[in-house]
Amino acid sequence: MIVLLEACNVDKRKRRLLEAQGWKVAGAREFLELTDEELEYIEIKIALSQLVKEQRKRRRLTQELAARLIGSSQSRIAKMEAGDPSVSIDLYVKSIIALGGSREELSEAIKTDVLASA
């Protein structure tokens, strides 16, 4: 039996109780058995989705207006901001640039360790 909890966010008492009852406390990486490469890929996509939202809000745009700028739909913008797995990295990058993002901002977003700072 595995309980999915980020190990760093579980208080020690609760963790001991769960483990005493036969539960294994694990983070998403262990629970999903992600490789290093898969984890990096997920972190990059999360960072890019956050940057899309930041760029849109910085420009004080609704999702509808952002979609018009990008040549997409409001629902696609919502999917991007939610980190939907169907959104390609290519679309994230094009959208960030269309919303006024720079290469430096893209670089910083990609370097960010999203899951560790959550």
N, C-alpha and C positions, 0 to 999 in steps of 0.2 A: 504494500500500500504506500502510495506516494502522495503527499500533500504539496501542492504547488504554492510555495511561499518564497519570496526573496529572502534568502538566509540572513542577509544583513538587516532586514527590517523586522525580524521576529524577535520578540524579547526572549531572553534565555529561559525563563520559567516556562513559558508557553512551549518553546521548542523541546525542553526536557519532557514535558507532559506528553506531547505528541510522540516523541521518540519512544517513551516508555510504553505507549500503547501500540507500538509496532509501526508507526508511521515514519517515513523518511522525509525529512524536510529538504526541499530542493528548489533551486531557482528555475527560471524558464529554460535556461541553457541545458541544464541536466535533465529536466522533465521532457524536453523535446529532443534531447540527444543531438544538439546542434554541433557542427564542426566549427572550428575557428573561422573558416571562410564564410560559412552561413551566418554566423553571429555578426561578423564585420559587415556583410551585405545588408542585413537587417538594420544594423545601426546607421549605416549610410542612408538607407531609405527613410528611416525615422527622422534623421537630421534634416534631410531635404524636405520632407513633409512639413516639419516645423518652420523651415525657412520660407516656404511658400506662404504659409499663414502669416508669418511676421511681415513679409514683403507686402502682402495684401493689406494688412491692418495699418502698416506704416503709411501707406498711400491713402488710407481711409476709404478703401473700396469695399463694396459688397461683393459677395461671391459672384453675383450676376455680372457686375461691371468688370471684375477680374476675368471672368470667362470670356467676355467680349474682347478684351485686350489680347487674350491668349488665343482666341479663335476656338473656344471650347464651350462646354455647357456648365451651368451652375452645379449640376450634380457631379460632374467630373472634378470641379474645384473642391467640392465637399469630400469626395473620395480621396483626392490628393492630401487635403489637410488632415484627414482621418488616418492616413497611412495605409490605405487599401492596397493589398498586395497586387492587384491588377494594374496599378499605375507603374509605368516604366520609369527608369532613371532618366531616360531621354526626355520624357515629358516633364519631369520635375525640373531638369536643367533648363529646358526651353521656357518653361513657365516662369522660373525665377528670373531669367534674363529679361523676359517680356515685362515683368513687373518692376524692373529697374535694379535687380540684383547684379552684383559685380562678381568677377572671378575670385576676388579676395574673399567675399562673403561665402561663395560656394566652397572655397578651400577651407575656410574656418569651420563651416558646418560639417564638412566631411571629416575633419580632424577631431571633432568633438566626440568624446566617449559618452554617448547619450544614455545608454543603459546603466552605466556606473553612476551618473549624476542624477538618475531618477529616484 
